[in-house]
Amino acid sequence: MKSLTLALLAASHAFAADLFDETKATTIFAFDSVSIPHSQNLRLEMRQPQRHPANPVVRRGAPGTPDALGVQFYGSVIREGGKFRMWYVAFDDDTANKVASARWRAAYAESADGVTWTKPNLGLVEHRGNKDNNLILTDPTLGFVNLKVLADPDDPDPQRRYKISTHVYFRGQRRLGSLAPFASADGLRWKMLTPAATKKAELTKNNLVLPAVHFEPCGGLYKWDGQYFICGQNAMNAPRPYQGRVVRIYRSADFVHWSATSSIGFVREPQHIPLGAGRSLEGEQCHEGVSVWNRRNVLLGLVGRWHGAAEWKDIRIDLGFVVSNDGLSFREPAHEWAFLALGEDGAWDEGGLLQGQGFENVGEQTYIYYGAWDPRDRTPDSPRGGVGIAVLPRDRFGDLVVEEAGQGPGDYQLPEIASEFVTTSIPVKPGQRFFLNADGLGPDAALRIELLDHLERPLPGYSAILRESGFQTPIVWSGKDDLPERIRIHVVFEGAKRTGIRFSAIYLQPQ
């Protein structure tokens, strides 16, 4: 197992220096039907990741530590300056502490490679008589059930370069969840951005930034078109009736003042048929919103797929894959498809999975960080959680491949029809470079790529034939004329072995 882990790391890092950061490019993914609305004789095949052999890469701590009972990855991973930084929820084993919320705190870990993690002694928060722990400092002290962290280097205030959205509790007639927004200069020392009165590590009803309804707000935190968005789980009434938990989204222009109105971001198809009152655990539902990978022109996300039942002991949760082109409405590229299945009984991730917000391209691989929570175990002080990595080939979430079924069988076979697609109209800037992520190319399997204007007229000199597989294969044009402000991309699968081609993405990288 250890040798396999080392081999994966070596292969991954060997190519890291040659690959650019795709999050700074415009990406046309194979599974994005908004970016690729026109096609013929092609089929989408989504990929399921493999579990990393080192899982869980972050484990619960020793007795007496802040995370002795729980490493709950309702959290985030951000890669900065060659370091991976992780924020997660820690649950301690201090059963003598009768303030339940106070046992749930935000903790921090870091890594040089994304696989081997340390929990540094930050010296910021006292826990059981000393500060030798990895707890981050929050003012005020609140019990965090769920959190997401956003690096925001464009904020002109250096004290707000990091944002954290947290799921905390408040007391109305009963205990309900809500949002508490914090900001930080370094990601370790945090200040709540709104005045807050607290009691037993929870907010009072008078200090809420969202309407006083139960909302679990930290499935995802992202910035889109100048606004901040949080998405989470909610089951209250909506303009159209749904069964159980759906993804609800609130927004803010400054991270301080939040909208009273919200939008429904994602509803699974079975939820459109309500089961009736008193059956909130049952049926197919969404769990804890969408965790988001912001890819500039498109959002990729994971959502919990709640497989309900009349009793908790029969509920399971795995992870689905969704995408959004407008920051508000998410959809499934593959209908009711499990991106990552829950672990087998007895495994660390049995029963249920959590979608942390951690996506990183590392060498020739994509790391997707996730957590575990078994909904069948309702014992308050049961050990729970850990952090795992699901691994894909770099940026290959799904592929377009040749579909031969449309040609017809036997005597009914039709003349050969091209396998091709045309993208939507894409804004371009002077000097942008184009790269291809595809596999299966060779002497008898090629992709012919040409640029068109907005009205789909070919642009002279902007056509190329690629026969080399790779994650970022340059597309070289002979054309010297400036491109128009908007273009389309036309891609044709060619050659005797074209059925082996797997197209994953095209990147438009700023010069």
DAKA-V687082 format. One record per residue. N is the residue number from 1. PSI is psi in whole degrees, -180 to 180 (* if undefined). Layout:
# DAKA-V687082
((N PSI) (N PSI))
This chain:
# DAKA-V687082
((1 -45) (2 -41) (3 -36) (4 -40) (5 -46) (6 -38) (7 -41) (8 -44) (9 -43) (10 -45) (11 -38) (12 -46) (13 -17) (14 -29) (15 2) (16 -38) (17 -21) (18 -5) (19 136) (20 170) (21 109) (22 -21) (23 -14) (24 1) (25 167) (26 128) (27 130) (28 100) (29 149) (30 -33) (31 -2) (32 97) (33 -15) (34 -42) (35 -29) (36 81) (37 -16) (38 125) (39 164) (40 143) (41 38) (42 153) (43 139) (44 130) (45 113) (46 155) (47 141) (48 135) (49 165) (50 147) (51 137) (52 138) (53 -16) (54 1) (55 147) (56 137) (57 -19) (58 123) (59 168) (60 153) (61 178) (62 162) (63 138) (64 -10) (65 164) (66 -24) (67 34) (68 -33) (69 -20) (70 129) (71 95) (72 108) (73 59) (74 69) (75 -160) (76 152) (77 129) (78 133) (79 121) (80 128) (81 40) (82 4) (83 139) (84 129) (85 133) (86 136) (87 134) (88 174) (89 127) (90 139) (91 121) (92 176) (93 24) (94 76) (95 -13) (96 -18) (97 113) (98 -4) (99 94) (100 -45) (101 -29) (102 -13) (103 -5) (104 114) (105 164) (106 132) (107 169) (108 143) (109 162) (110 160) (111 150) (112 -25) (113 -2) (114 -5) (115 -47) (116 115) (117 147) (118 153) (119 94) (120 148) (121 103) (122 -25) (123 32) (124 -32) (125 132) (126 133) (127 117) (128 44) (129 1) (130 169) (131 17) (132 76) (133 178) (134 27) (135 136) (136 158) (137 125) (138 137) (139 110) (140 173) (141 120) (142 156) (143 118) (144 125) (145 -31) (146 143) (147 155) (148 142) (149 138) (150 123) (151 128) (152 68) (153 -16) (154 -8) (155 124) (156 -18) (157 114) (158 -19) (159 -2) (160 25) (161 -17) (162 142) (163 144) (164 128) (165 135) (166 144) (167 111) (168 176) (169 154) (170 162) (171 117) (172 -125) (173 -20) (174 175) (175 123) (176 157) (177 152) (178 -177) (179 140) (180 115) (181 130) (182 159) (183 161) (184 154) (185 -29) (186 -2) (187 1) (188 -33) (189 120) (190 145) (191 130) (192 138) (193 -6) (194 149) (195 142) (196 130) (197 137) (198 156) (199 119) (200 45) (201 22) (202 159) (203 159) (204 162) (205 -24) (206 -5) (207 26) (208 147) (209 -11) (210 164) (211 151) (212 63) (213 163) (214 118) (215 129) (216 99) (217 2) (218 38) (219 -39) (220 150) (221 126) (222 165) (223 132) (224 124) (225 41) (226 -7) (227 156) (228 142) (229 139) (230 140) (231 144) (232 -163) (233 137) (234 145) (235 16) (236 171) (237 148) (238 169) (239 -33) (240 139) (241 139) (242 159) (243 114) (244 -146) (245 129) (246 170) (247 118) (248 145) (249 131) (250 162) (251 161) (252 146) (253 -23) (254 3) (255 2) (256 -51) (257 121) (258 151) (259 145) (260 -32) (261 157) (262 171) (263 156) (264 116) (265 -32) (266 136) (267 127) (268 149) (269 -42) (270 -20) (271 -11) (272 -5) (273 96) (274 145) (275 -12) (276 170) (277 149) (278 12) (279 41) (280 -21) (281 -17) (282 163) (283 176) (284 129) (285 176) (286 149) (287 117) (288 35) (289 -163) (290 124) (291 140) (292 138) (293 110) (294 113) (295 37) (296 -69) (297 -6) (298 149) (299 128) (300 147) (301 157) (302 141) (303 142) (304 132) (305 100) (306 119) (307 97) (308 170) (309 169) (310 -25) (311 149) (312 -34) (313 -15) (314 5) (315 142) (316 157) (317 123) (318 -172) (319 136) (320 168) (321 130) (322 167) (323 150) (324 141) (325 -2) (326 2) (327 -3) (328 -44) (329 119) (330 152) (331 161) (332 124) (333 -33) (334 125) (335 125) (336 48) (337 136) (338 114) (339 -46) (340 118) (341 153) (342 160) (343 160) (344 157) (345 132) (346 -17) (347 162) (348 -26) (349 35) (350 154) (351 -48) (352 148) (353 153) (354 141) (355 91) (356 165) (357 82) (358 108) (359 124) (360 136) (361 120) (362 108) (363 -127) (364 18) (365 156) (366 126) (367 130) (368 113) (369 140) (370 164) (371 -177) (372 142) (373 121) (374 107) (375 -12) (376 -23) (377 104) (378 11) (379 125) (380 -36) (381 29) (382 141) (383 144) (384 155) (385 -166) (386 172) (387 130) (388 170) (389 130) (390 139) (391 131) (392 158) (393 148) (394 116) (395 17) (396 73) (397 -28) (398 159) (399 148) (400 130) (401 163) (402 134) (403 114) (404 -12) (405 -30) (406 -10) (407 -24) (408 147) (409 153) (410 -128) (411 -16) (412 4) (413 134) (414 162) (415 151) (416 130) (417 139) (418 147) (419 113) (420 165) (421 159) (422 133) (423 171) (424 176) (425 126) (426 129) (427 138) (428 158) (429 154) (430 137) (431 0) (432 143) (433 152) (434 138) (435 152) (436 136) (437 105) (438 159) (439 164) (440 10) (441 153) (442 -167) (443 -34) (444 17) (445 112) (446 158) (447 121) (448 121) (449 127) (450 150) (451 139) (452 159) (453 -177) (454 -30) (455 14) (456 31) (457 132) (458 142) (459 117) (460 133) (461 -3) (462 63) (463 140) (464 151) (465 123) (466 130) (467 11) (468 123) (469 157) (470 167) (471 -27) (472 67) (473 122) (474 142) (475 116) (476 127) (477 153) (478 -17) (479 142) (480 -14) (481 148) (482 142) (483 151) (484 172) (485 -25) (486 138) (487 166) (488 157) (489 128) (490 125) (491 130) (492 133) (493 123) (494 161) (495 160) (496 -26) (497 32) (498 -22) (499 -13) (500 -3) (501 137) (502 108) (503 124) (504 -42) (505 159) (506 138) (507 138) (508 103) (509 129) (510 146) (511 *))
